[in-house]
Amino acid sequence: MMLVTVSSETSVIETREGFKLALPKFLWTILEARAKSLHQGDLEATVMELVADELLRWFSEASRKVIPVPAPSLN
C-alpha cells in the first residue's frame, strides 16, 4: 500500500520530458485510424484524449478507495 498526500502542491500538472509510449503494432494501427477519423491525423491529440478519458476515470475510481486520514496541522 502507498500513502499519497493530495494538496495544492501535489495537484500541480507536471509534464515529464522524455516519456515514451511503447505499444504493440496493432494498437498503433488502431490509434492512427482513430487519429485520422477524429483529429485530422494528429496522433498526439488522439493519445492525449484517450489518456484524459481513461486515466482520469481510473484515478477517479482509485480515489474512491482512499482512506481518509487527518490532515497535518500547518502550525
PDB file of N, CA, C and O in Angstrom:
ATOM      1  N   MET A   1       0.848  -1.166   0.000  1.00  0.00           N
ATOM      2  CA  MET A   1       0.000   0.000   0.000  1.00  0.00           C
ATOM      3  C   MET A   1       0.895   1.231   0.000  1.00  0.00           C
ATOM      4  O   MET A   1       1.993   1.220   0.557  1.00  0.00           O
ATOM      5  N   MET A   2       0.407   2.292  -0.634  1.00  0.00           N
ATOM      6  CA  MET A   2       1.161   3.522  -0.720  1.00  0.00           C
ATOM      7  C   MET A   2       0.294   4.663  -0.222  1.00  0.00           C
ATOM      8  O   MET A   2      -0.905   4.702  -0.497  1.00  0.00           O
ATOM      9  N   LEU A   3       0.893   5.589   0.508  1.00  0.00           N
ATOM     10  CA  LEU A   3       0.185   6.751   1.012  1.00  0.00           C
ATOM     11  C   LEU A   3       0.579   7.962   0.178  1.00  0.00           C
ATOM     12  O   LEU A   3       1.765   8.260   0.031  1.00  0.00           O
ATOM     13  N   VAL A   4      -0.410   8.656  -0.367  1.00  0.00           N
ATOM     14  CA  VAL A   4      -0.171   9.848  -1.170  1.00  0.00           C
ATOM     15  C   VAL A   4      -0.977  10.984  -0.572  1.00  0.00           C
ATOM     16  O   VAL A   4      -2.175  10.848  -0.327  1.00  0.00           O
ATOM     17  N   THR A   5      -0.312  12.102  -0.340  1.00  0.00           N
ATOM     18  CA  THR A   5      -0.991  13.279   0.182  1.00  0.00           C
ATOM     19  C   THR A   5      -1.447  14.136  -0.980  1.00  0.00           C
ATOM     20  O   THR A   5      -0.649  14.497  -1.845  1.00  0.00           O
ATOM     21  N   VAL A   6      -2.737  14.464  -1.002  1.00  0.00           N
ATOM     22  CA  VAL A   6      -3.279  15.329  -2.038  1.00  0.00           C
ATOM     23  C   VAL A   6      -3.331  16.743  -1.462  1.00  0.00           C
ATOM     24  O   VAL A   6      -4.039  17.011  -0.492  1.00  0.00           O
ATOM     25  N   SER A   7      -2.573  17.629  -2.077  1.00  0.00           N
ATOM     26  CA  SER A   7      -2.514  19.020  -1.635  1.00  0.00           C
ATOM     27  C   SER A   7      -2.397  19.912  -2.862  1.00  0.00           C
ATOM     28  O   SER A   7      -2.332  19.423  -3.989  1.00  0.00           O
ATOM     29  N   SER A   8      -2.369  21.208  -2.642  1.00  0.00           N
ATOM     30  CA  SER A   8      -2.217  22.119  -3.777  1.00  0.00           C
ATOM     31  C   SER A   8      -0.874  21.886  -4.469  1.00  0.00           C
ATOM     32  O   SER A   8      -0.775  22.028  -5.688  1.00  0.00           O
ATOM     33  N   GLU A   9       0.144  21.536  -3.714  1.00  0.00           N
ATOM     34  CA  GLU A   9       1.466  21.285  -4.305  1.00  0.00           C
ATOM     35  C   GLU A   9       1.493  19.996  -5.114  1.00  0.00           C
ATOM     36  O   GLU A   9       2.123  19.939  -6.171  1.00  0.00           O
ATOM     37  N   THR A  10       0.820  18.966  -4.630  1.00  0.00           N
ATOM     38  CA  THR A  10       0.839  17.694  -5.347  1.00  0.00           C
ATOM     39  C   THR A  10      -0.214  17.638  -6.449  1.00  0.00           C
ATOM     40  O   THR A  10      -0.252  16.671  -7.210  1.00  0.00           O
ATOM     41  N   SER A  11      -1.065  18.647  -6.551  1.00  0.00           N
ATOM     42  CA  SER A  11      -2.100  18.679  -7.578  1.00  0.00           C
ATOM     43  C   SER A  11      -1.685  19.463  -8.815  1.00  0.00           C
ATOM     44  O   SER A  11      -2.449  19.547  -9.777  1.00  0.00           O
ATOM     45  N   VAL A  12      -0.496  20.033  -8.805  1.00  0.00           N
ATOM     46  CA  VAL A  12       0.005  20.791  -9.944  1.00  0.00           C
ATOM     47  C   VAL A  12       0.266  19.841 -11.106  1.00  0.00           C
ATOM     48  O   VAL A  12       0.825  18.761 -10.918  1.00  0.00           O
ATOM     49  N   ILE A  13      -0.143  20.247 -12.315  1.00  0.00           N
ATOM     50  CA  ILE A  13       0.091  19.427 -13.506  1.00  0.00           C
ATOM     51  C   ILE A  13       1.588  19.444 -13.819  1.00  0.00           C
ATOM     52  O   ILE A  13       2.220  20.500 -13.838  1.00  0.00           O
ATOM     53  N   GLU A  14       2.130  18.276 -14.059  1.00  0.00           N
ATOM     54  CA  GLU A  14       3.564  18.145 -14.322  1.00  0.00           C
ATOM     55  C   GLU A  14       3.771  17.406 -15.633  1.00  0.00           C
ATOM     56  O   GLU A  14       3.154  16.368 -15.871  1.00  0.00           O
ATOM     57  N   THR A  15       4.632  17.934 -16.474  1.00  0.00           N
ATOM     58  CA  THR A  15       4.981  17.285 -17.726  1.00  0.00           C
ATOM     59  C   THR A  15       6.350  16.648 -17.572  1.00  0.00           C
ATOM     60  O   THR A  15       7.304  17.313 -17.168  1.00  0.00           O
ATOM     61  N   ARG A  16       6.449  15.394 -17.883  1.00  0.00           N
ATOM     62  CA  ARG A  16       7.718  14.682 -17.780  1.00  0.00           C
ATOM     63  C   ARG A  16       8.358  14.611 -19.159  1.00  0.00           C
ATOM     64  O   ARG A  16       7.788  14.044 -20.091  1.00  0.00           O
ATOM     65  N   GLU A  17       9.533  15.184 -19.278  1.00  0.00           N
ATOM     66  CA  GLU A  17      10.270  15.142 -20.539  1.00  0.00           C
ATOM     67  C   GLU A  17      10.829  13.742 -20.766  1.00  0.00           C
ATOM     68  O   GLU A  17      11.206  13.049 -19.821  1.00  0.00           O
ATOM     69  N   GLY A  18      10.878  13.341 -22.026  1.00  0.00           N
ATOM     70  CA  GLY A  18      11.473  12.063 -22.368  1.00  0.00           C
ATOM     71  C   GLY A  18      10.596  10.854 -22.117  1.00  0.00           C
ATOM     72  O   GLY A  18      11.058   9.720 -22.238  1.00  0.00           O
ATOM     73  N   PHE A  19       9.334  11.077 -21.769  1.00  0.00           N
ATOM     74  CA  PHE A  19       8.431   9.958 -21.533  1.00  0.00           C
ATOM     75  C   PHE A  19       8.049   9.351 -22.873  1.00  0.00           C
ATOM     76  O   PHE A  19       7.599  10.053 -23.779  1.00  0.00           O
ATOM     77  N   LYS A  20       8.229   8.054 -22.992  1.00  0.00           N
ATOM     78  CA  LYS A  20       7.939   7.368 -24.250  1.00  0.00           C
ATOM     79  C   LYS A  20       6.798   6.388 -24.055  1.00  0.00           C
ATOM     80  O   LYS A  20       6.614   5.834 -22.971  1.00  0.00           O
ATOM     81  N   LEU A  21       6.043   6.184 -25.104  1.00  0.00           N
ATOM     82  CA  LEU A  21       4.930   5.255 -25.075  1.00  0.00           C
ATOM     83  C   LEU A  21       5.220   4.125 -26.058  1.00  0.00           C
ATOM     84  O   LEU A  21       5.381   4.369 -27.254  1.00  0.00           O
ATOM     85  N   ALA A  22       5.287   2.910 -25.570  1.00  0.00           N
ATOM     86  CA  ALA A  22       5.531   1.743 -26.417  1.00  0.00           C
ATOM     87  C   ALA A  22       4.293   0.862 -26.380  1.00  0.00           C
ATOM     88  O   ALA A  22       3.829   0.453 -25.316  1.00  0.00           O
ATOM     89  N   LEU A  23       3.767   0.579 -27.571  1.00  0.00           N
ATOM     90  CA  LEU A  23       2.570  -0.249 -27.702  1.00  0.00           C
ATOM     91  C   LEU A  23       2.781  -1.269 -28.811  1.00  0.00           C
ATOM     92  O   LEU A  23       3.638  -1.074 -29.673  1.00  0.00           O
ATOM     93  N   PRO A  24       2.008  -2.358 -28.800  1.00  0.00           N
ATOM     94  CA  PRO A  24       2.072  -3.306 -29.914  1.00  0.00           C
ATOM     95  C   PRO A  24       1.649  -2.625 -31.223  1.00  0.00           C
ATOM     96  O   PRO A  24       0.877  -1.667 -31.212  1.00  0.00           O
ATOM     97  N   LYS A  25       2.159  -3.126 -32.331  1.00  0.00           N
ATOM     98  CA  LYS A  25       1.879  -2.522 -33.643  1.00  0.00           C
ATOM     99  C   LYS A  25       0.389  -2.433 -33.934  1.00  0.00           C
ATOM    100  O   LYS A  25      -0.068  -1.446 -34.511  1.00  0.00           O
ATOM    101  N   PHE A  26      -0.385  -3.461 -33.540  1.00  0.00           N
ATOM    102  CA  PHE A  26      -1.820  -3.422 -33.847  1.00  0.00           C
ATOM    103  C   PHE A  26      -2.511  -2.264 -33.127  1.00  0.00           C
ATOM    104  O   PHE A  26      -3.466  -1.691 -33.651  1.00  0.00           O
ATOM    105  N   LEU A  27      -2.028  -1.913 -31.917  1.00  0.00           N
ATOM    106  CA  LEU A  27      -2.627  -0.770 -31.221  1.00  0.00           C
ATOM    107  C   LEU A  27      -2.244   0.549 -31.889  1.00  0.00           C
ATOM    108  O   LEU A  27      -3.056   1.473 -31.938  1.00  0.00           O
ATOM    109  N   TRP A  28      -1.020   0.646 -32.403  1.00  0.00           N
ATOM    110  CA  TRP A  28      -0.643   1.845 -33.146  1.00  0.00           C
ATOM    111  C   TRP A  28      -1.510   2.004 -34.392  1.00  0.00           C
ATOM    112  O   TRP A  28      -1.889   3.119 -34.750  1.00  0.00           O
ATOM    113  N   THR A  29      -1.823   0.891 -35.047  1.00  0.00           N
ATOM    114  CA  THR A  29      -2.689   0.944 -36.232  1.00  0.00           C
ATOM    115  C   THR A  29      -4.062   1.482 -35.861  1.00  0.00           C
ATOM    116  O   THR A  29      -4.625   2.309 -36.578  1.00  0.00           O
ATOM    117  N   ILE A  30      -4.599   1.011 -34.738  1.00  0.00           N
ATOM    118  CA  ILE A  30      -5.905   1.485 -34.266  1.00  0.00           C
ATOM    119  C   ILE A  30      -5.833   2.969 -33.904  1.00  0.00           C
ATOM    120  O   ILE A  30      -6.723   3.741 -34.262  1.00  0.00           O
ATOM    121  N   LEU A  31      -4.783   3.364 -33.200  1.00  0.00           N
ATOM    122  CA  LEU A  31      -4.630   4.781 -32.821  1.00  0.00           C
ATOM    123  C   LEU A  31      -4.495   5.677 -34.047  1.00  0.00           C
ATOM    124  O   LEU A  31      -5.076   6.762 -34.088  1.00  0.00           O
ATOM    125  N   GLU A  32      -3.738   5.234 -35.042  1.00  0.00           N
ATOM    126  CA  GLU A  32      -3.580   6.027 -36.260  1.00  0.00           C
ATOM    127  C   GLU A  32      -4.904   6.186 -37.001  1.00  0.00           C
ATOM    128  O   GLU A  32      -5.209   7.268 -37.505  1.00  0.00           O
ATOM    129  N   ALA A  33      -5.693   5.113 -37.070  1.00  0.00           N
ATOM    130  CA  ALA A  33      -7.002   5.197 -37.720  1.00  0.00           C
ATOM    131  C   ALA A  33      -7.922   6.151 -36.960  1.00  0.00           C
ATOM    132  O   ALA A  33      -8.653   6.935 -37.566  1.00  0.00           O
ATOM    133  N   ARG A  34      -7.880   6.079 -35.638  1.00  0.00           N
ATOM    134  CA  ARG A  34      -8.688   6.994 -34.816  1.00  0.00           C
ATOM    135  C   ARG A  34      -8.232   8.440 -35.014  1.00  0.00           C
ATOM    136  O   ARG A  34      -9.053   9.354 -35.095  1.00  0.00           O
ATOM    137  N   ALA A  35      -6.936   8.632 -35.089  1.00  0.00           N
ATOM    138  CA  ALA A  35      -6.393   9.978 -35.302  1.00  0.00           C
ATOM    139  C   ALA A  35      -6.856  10.548 -36.641  1.00  0.00           C
ATOM    140  O   ALA A  35      -7.224  11.719 -36.728  1.00  0.00           O
ATOM    141  N   LYS A  36      -6.837   9.725 -37.673  1.00  0.00           N
ATOM    142  CA  LYS A  36      -7.271  10.179 -38.997  1.00  0.00           C
ATOM    143  C   LYS A  36      -8.743  10.550 -38.999  1.00  0.00           C
ATOM    144  O   LYS A  36      -9.132  11.546 -39.607  1.00  0.00           O
ATOM    145  N   SER A  37      -9.565   9.755 -38.322  1.00  0.00           N
ATOM    146  CA  SER A  37     -11.009   9.997 -38.370  1.00  0.00           C
ATOM    147  C   SER A  37     -11.472  11.088 -37.409  1.00  0.00           C
ATOM    148  O   SER A  37     -12.477  11.746 -37.675  1.00  0.00           O
ATOM    149  N   LEU A  38     -10.771  11.293 -36.307  1.00  0.00           N
ATOM    150  CA  LEU A  38     -11.249  12.242 -35.303  1.00  0.00           C
ATOM    151  C   LEU A  38     -10.402  13.505 -35.141  1.00  0.00           C
ATOM    152  O   LEU A  38     -10.902  14.543 -34.707  1.00  0.00           O
ATOM    153  N   HIS A  39      -9.120  13.411 -35.491  1.00  0.00           N
ATOM    154  CA  HIS A  39      -8.215  14.523 -35.184  1.00  0.00           C
ATOM    155  C   HIS A  39      -7.324  14.905 -36.364  1.00  0.00           C
ATOM    156  O   HIS A  39      -6.188  15.333 -36.164  1.00  0.00           O
ATOM    157  N   GLN A  40      -7.819  14.756 -37.574  1.00  0.00           N
ATOM    158  CA  GLN A  40      -7.071  15.112 -38.783  1.00  0.00           C
ATOM    159  C   GLN A  40      -5.659  14.517 -38.778  1.00  0.00           C
ATOM    160  O   GLN A  40      -4.709  15.152 -39.236  1.00  0.00           O
ATOM    161  N   GLY A  41      -5.532  13.312 -38.263  1.00  0.00           N
ATOM    162  CA  GLY A  41      -4.265  12.601 -38.264  1.00  0.00           C
ATOM    163  C   GLY A  41      -3.327  12.940 -37.112  1.00  0.00           C
ATOM    164  O   GLY A  41      -2.203  12.441 -37.067  1.00  0.00           O
ATOM    165  N   ASP A  42      -3.769  13.775 -36.187  1.00  0.00           N
ATOM    166  CA  ASP A  42      -2.925  14.181 -35.057  1.00  0.00           C
ATOM    167  C   ASP A  42      -2.894  13.070 -34.018  1.00  0.00           C
ATOM    168  O   ASP A  42      -3.811  12.927 -33.208  1.00  0.00           O
ATOM    169  N   LEU A  43      -1.823  12.287 -34.057  1.00  0.00           N
ATOM    170  CA  LEU A  43      -1.685  11.140 -33.158  1.00  0.00           C
ATOM    171  C   LEU A  43      -1.544  11.580 -31.705  1.00  0.00           C
ATOM    172  O   LEU A  43      -2.087  10.937 -30.806  1.00  0.00           O
ATOM    173  N   GLU A  44      -0.826  12.660 -31.471  1.00  0.00           N
ATOM    174  CA  GLU A  44      -0.649  13.144 -30.101  1.00  0.00           C
ATOM    175  C   GLU A  44      -1.985  13.554 -29.482  1.00  0.00           C
ATOM    176  O   GLU A  44      -2.252  13.235 -28.324  1.00  0.00           O
ATOM    177  N   ALA A  45      -2.827  14.258 -30.245  1.00  0.00           N
ATOM    178  CA  ALA A  45      -4.142  14.661 -29.742  1.00  0.00           C
ATOM    179  C   ALA A  45      -4.991  13.435 -29.426  1.00  0.00           C
ATOM    180  O   ALA A  45      -5.726  13.424 -28.439  1.00  0.00           O
ATOM    181  N   THR A  46      -4.891  12.416 -30.252  1.00  0.00           N
ATOM    182  CA  THR A  46      -5.653  11.180 -30.041  1.00  0.00           C
ATOM    183  C   THR A  46      -5.228  10.481 -28.760  1.00  0.00           C
ATOM    184  O   THR A  46      -6.068  10.076 -27.956  1.00  0.00           O
ATOM    185  N   VAL A  47      -3.928  10.343 -28.574  1.00  0.00           N
ATOM    186  CA  VAL A  47      -3.420   9.676 -27.373  1.00  0.00           C
ATOM    187  C   VAL A  47      -3.788  10.489 -26.133  1.00  0.00           C
ATOM    188  O   VAL A  47      -4.198   9.919 -25.122  1.00  0.00           O
ATOM    189  N   MET A  48      -3.649  11.799 -26.200  1.00  0.00           N
ATOM    190  CA  MET A  48      -3.973  12.646 -25.050  1.00  0.00           C
ATOM    191  C   MET A  48      -5.461  12.563 -24.702  1.00  0.00           C
ATOM    192  O   MET A  48      -5.822  12.564 -23.525  1.00  0.00           O
ATOM    193  N   GLU A  49      -6.318  12.492 -25.711  1.00  0.00           N
ATOM    194  CA  GLU A  49      -7.758  12.353 -25.471  1.00  0.00           C
ATOM    195  C   GLU A  49      -8.054  11.036 -24.749  1.00  0.00           C
ATOM    196  O   GLU A  49      -8.819  11.012 -23.785  1.00  0.00           O
ATOM    197  N   LEU A  50      -7.453   9.954 -25.216  1.00  0.00           N
ATOM    198  CA  LEU A  50      -7.671   8.662 -24.581  1.00  0.00           C
ATOM    199  C   LEU A  50      -7.110   8.631 -23.166  1.00  0.00           C
ATOM    200  O   LEU A  50      -7.733   8.075 -22.262  1.00  0.00           O
ATOM    201  N   VAL A  51      -5.956   9.216 -22.975  1.00  0.00           N
ATOM    202  CA  VAL A  51      -5.373   9.278 -21.632  1.00  0.00           C
ATOM    203  C   VAL A  51      -6.294  10.065 -20.716  1.00  0.00           C
ATOM    204  O   VAL A  51      -6.568   9.638 -19.595  1.00  0.00           O
ATOM    205  N   ALA A  52      -6.770  11.205 -21.180  1.00  0.00           N
ATOM    206  CA  ALA A  52      -7.660  12.024 -20.360  1.00  0.00           C
ATOM    207  C   ALA A  52      -8.920  11.246 -19.995  1.00  0.00           C
ATOM    208  O   ALA A  52      -9.343  11.254 -18.839  1.00  0.00           O
ATOM    209  N   ASP A  53      -9.518  10.576 -20.972  1.00  0.00           N
ATOM    210  CA  ASP A  53     -10.758   9.833 -20.724  1.00  0.00           C
ATOM    211  C   ASP A  53     -10.531   8.648 -19.789  1.00  0.00           C
ATOM    212  O   ASP A  53     -11.208   8.513 -18.770  1.00  0.00           O
ATOM    213  N   GLU A  54      -9.587   7.802 -20.140  1.00  0.00           N
ATOM    214  CA  GLU A  54      -9.400   6.551 -19.421  1.00  0.00           C
ATOM    215  C   GLU A  54      -8.609   6.708 -18.129  1.00  0.00           C
ATOM    216  O   GLU A  54      -8.978   6.131 -17.107  1.00  0.00           O
ATOM    217  N   LEU A  55      -7.535   7.474 -18.160  1.00  0.00           N
ATOM    218  CA  LEU A  55      -6.710   7.624 -16.969  1.00  0.00           C
ATOM    219  C   LEU A  55      -7.442   8.387 -15.876  1.00  0.00           C
ATOM    220  O   LEU A  55      -7.354   8.039 -14.699  1.00  0.00           O
ATOM    221  N   LEU A  56      -8.156   9.417 -16.267  1.00  0.00           N
ATOM    222  CA  LEU A  56      -8.907  10.172 -15.260  1.00  0.00           C
ATOM    223  C   LEU A  56     -10.039   9.330 -14.674  1.00  0.00           C
ATOM    224  O   LEU A  56     -10.352   9.458 -13.490  1.00  0.00           O
ATOM    225  N   ARG A  57     -10.645   8.487 -15.473  1.00  0.00           N
ATOM    226  CA  ARG A  57     -11.682   7.572 -14.967  1.00  0.00           C
ATOM    227  C   ARG A  57     -11.060   6.602 -13.958  1.00  0.00           C
ATOM    228  O   ARG A  57     -11.637   6.328 -12.906  1.00  0.00           O
ATOM    229  N   TRP A  58      -9.871   6.089 -14.297  1.00  0.00           N
ATOM    230  CA  TRP A  58      -9.178   5.180 -13.392  1.00  0.00           C
ATOM    231  C   TRP A  58      -8.795   5.885 -12.090  1.00  0.00           C
ATOM    232  O   TRP A  58      -8.972   5.319 -11.011  1.00  0.00           O
ATOM    233  N   PHE A  59      -8.274   7.111 -12.175  1.00  0.00           N
ATOM    234  CA  PHE A  59      -7.922   7.863 -10.975  1.00  0.00           C
ATOM    235  C   PHE A  59      -9.154   8.140 -10.126  1.00  0.00           C
ATOM    236  O   PHE A  59      -9.094   8.088  -8.898  1.00  0.00           O
ATOM    237  N   SER A  60     -10.261   8.433 -10.776  1.00  0.00           N
ATOM    238  CA  SER A  60     -11.500   8.684 -10.049  1.00  0.00           C
ATOM    239  C   SER A  60     -11.918   7.449  -9.264  1.00  0.00           C
ATOM    240  O   SER A  60     -12.291   7.547  -8.095  1.00  0.00           O
ATOM    241  N   GLU A  61     -11.856   6.294  -9.902  1.00  0.00           N
ATOM    242  CA  GLU A  61     -12.194   5.038  -9.219  1.00  0.00           C
ATOM    243  C   GLU A  61     -11.225   4.766  -8.072  1.00  0.00           C
ATOM    244  O   GLU A  61     -11.640   4.360  -6.986  1.00  0.00           O
ATOM    245  N   ALA A  62      -9.936   4.989  -8.314  1.00  0.00           N
ATOM    246  CA  ALA A  62      -8.931   4.752  -7.280  1.00  0.00           C
ATOM    247  C   ALA A  62      -9.124   5.706  -6.109  1.00  0.00           C
ATOM    248  O   ALA A  62      -8.899   5.331  -4.958  1.00  0.00           O
ATOM    249  N   SER A  63      -9.535   6.923  -6.392  1.00  0.00           N
ATOM    250  CA  SER A  63      -9.716   7.926  -5.342  1.00  0.00           C
ATOM    251  C   SER A  63     -10.879   7.587  -4.426  1.00  0.00           C
ATOM    252  O   SER A  63     -10.892   7.997  -3.265  1.00  0.00           O
ATOM    253  N   ARG A  64     -11.842   6.856  -4.924  1.00  0.00           N
ATOM    254  CA  ARG A  64     -12.982   6.460  -4.091  1.00  0.00           C
ATOM    255  C   ARG A  64     -12.570   5.469  -3.014  1.00  0.00           C
ATOM    256  O   ARG A  64     -13.263   5.301  -2.011  1.00  0.00           O
ATOM    257  N   LYS A  65     -11.445   4.820  -3.231  1.00  0.00           N
ATOM    258  CA  LYS A  65     -10.959   3.824  -2.282  1.00  0.00           C
ATOM    259  C   LYS A  65      -9.995   4.434  -1.272  1.00  0.00           C
ATOM    260  O   LYS A  65      -9.381   3.717  -0.482  1.00  0.00           O
ATOM    261  N   VAL A  66      -9.862   5.749  -1.297  1.00  0.00           N
ATOM    262  CA  VAL A  66      -8.925   6.426  -0.416  1.00  0.00           C
ATOM    263  C   VAL A  66      -9.406   6.321   1.031  1.00  0.00           C
ATOM    264  O   VAL A  66     -10.592   6.476   1.322  1.00  0.00           O
ATOM    265  N   ILE A  67      -8.484   6.062   1.902  1.00  0.00           N
ATOM    266  CA  ILE A  67      -8.787   6.012   3.326  1.00  0.00           C
ATOM    267  C   ILE A  67      -8.559   7.396   3.904  1.00  0.00           C
ATOM    268  O   ILE A  67      -7.438   7.902   3.852  1.00  0.00           O
ATOM    269  N   PRO A  68      -9.595   8.025   4.456  1.00  0.00           N
ATOM    270  CA  PRO A  68      -9.400   9.380   4.988  1.00  0.00           C
ATOM    271  C   PRO A  68      -8.485   9.349   6.216  1.00  0.00           C
ATOM    272  O   PRO A  68      -8.615   8.497   7.095  1.00  0.00           O
ATOM    273  N   VAL A  69      -7.571  10.293   6.241  1.00  0.00           N
ATOM    274  CA  VAL A  69      -6.673  10.453   7.392  1.00  0.00           C
ATOM    275  C   VAL A  69      -6.698  11.929   7.788  1.00  0.00           C
ATOM    276  O   VAL A  69      -6.932  12.794   6.943  1.00  0.00           O
ATOM    277  N   PRO A  70      -6.463  12.215   9.045  1.00  0.00           N
ATOM    278  CA  PRO A  70      -6.450  13.617   9.458  1.00  0.00           C
ATOM    279  C   PRO A  70      -5.348  14.391   8.740  1.00  0.00           C
ATOM    280  O   PRO A  70      -4.233  13.895   8.573  1.00  0.00           O
ATOM    281  N   ALA A  71      -5.672  15.603   8.321  1.00  0.00           N
ATOM    282  CA  ALA A  71      -4.690  16.443   7.659  1.00  0.00           C
ATOM    283  C   ALA A  71      -3.691  16.960   8.681  1.00  0.00           C
ATOM    284  O   ALA A  71      -4.062  17.298   9.805  1.00  0.00           O
ATOM    285  N   PRO A  72      -2.421  17.021   8.291  1.00  0.00           N
ATOM    286  CA  PRO A  72      -1.441  17.557   9.237  1.00  0.00           C
ATOM    287  C   PRO A  72      -1.685  19.039   9.489  1.00  0.00           C
ATOM    288  O   PRO A  72      -2.131  19.767   8.603  1.00  0.00           O
ATOM    289  N   SER A  73      -1.397  19.460  10.667  1.00  0.00           N
ATOM    290  CA  SER A  73      -1.572  20.874  11.030  1.00  0.00           C
ATOM    291  C   SER A  73      -0.494  21.718  10.379  1.00  0.00           C
ATOM    292  O   SER A  73       0.665  21.308  10.307  1.00  0.00           O
ATOM    293  N   LEU A  74      -0.870  22.889   9.907  1.00  0.00           N
ATOM    294  CA  LEU A  74       0.098  23.796   9.298  1.00  0.00           C
ATOM    295  C   LEU A  74       0.846  24.585  10.364  1.00  0.00           C
ATOM    296  O   LEU A  74       1.825  25.265  10.057  1.00  0.00           O
ATOM    297  N   ASN A  75       0.392  24.502  11.622  1.00  0.00           N
ATOM    298  CA  ASN A  75       1.040  25.251  12.707  1.00  0.00           C
ATOM    299  C   ASN A  75       2.167  24.494  13.318  1.00  0.00           C
ATOM    300  O   ASN A  75       2.812  24.987  14.243  1.00  0.00           O
TER     301      ASN A  75
END
